[in-house]
């Protein structure tokens, strides 16, 4: 019984360890929060969880081997890196060309769709994480506590995403009065630069795998 219940905090900690790492999903949540408010984080996580459920289904169907294939990872990584750079450059141009805070902070996609995009093409590490760390740890939960352990592990994992990204969006919204327009402009610039850096990192990382 204890071995089963402990899977909940284990899933939460493992999930949080991944969520806390700065990445495209975090940058998107920060940029989108001034438009959608504190609900941005939960909405983004809904899209993120939908992607994770699909990945879990593929792994359960035995397609985890494909996700671990070098050709798949290289192709997906290079595509994601290129798209992140494009989005980052667009963000910088948007800052320079649109002085209006409302327009500057707005993004094209609904947070749920953004959660999907920034968990797939625009963030290939999510798929790779599930194909490696995720698959290994959830299998351990099954071996230790059977199906009940897997369910609790998943609840803990998804809960960590909801807690973290909800706190991020809430912090951005509450900080609006403190930061002001220039502060938000600086935050947006940081986020867009982060997308470019991550894009370059993906291109270099997966480009080296081709050699």
PyMOL commands that set and color helices and strands:
alter all, ss='L'
color gray80, all
select helices_A, chain A and resi 2-19+24-36+39-60+64-67+70-97+101-105+111-117+125-174+176-208
alter helices_A, ss='H'
color red, helices_A
deselect
rebuild
show_as cartoon
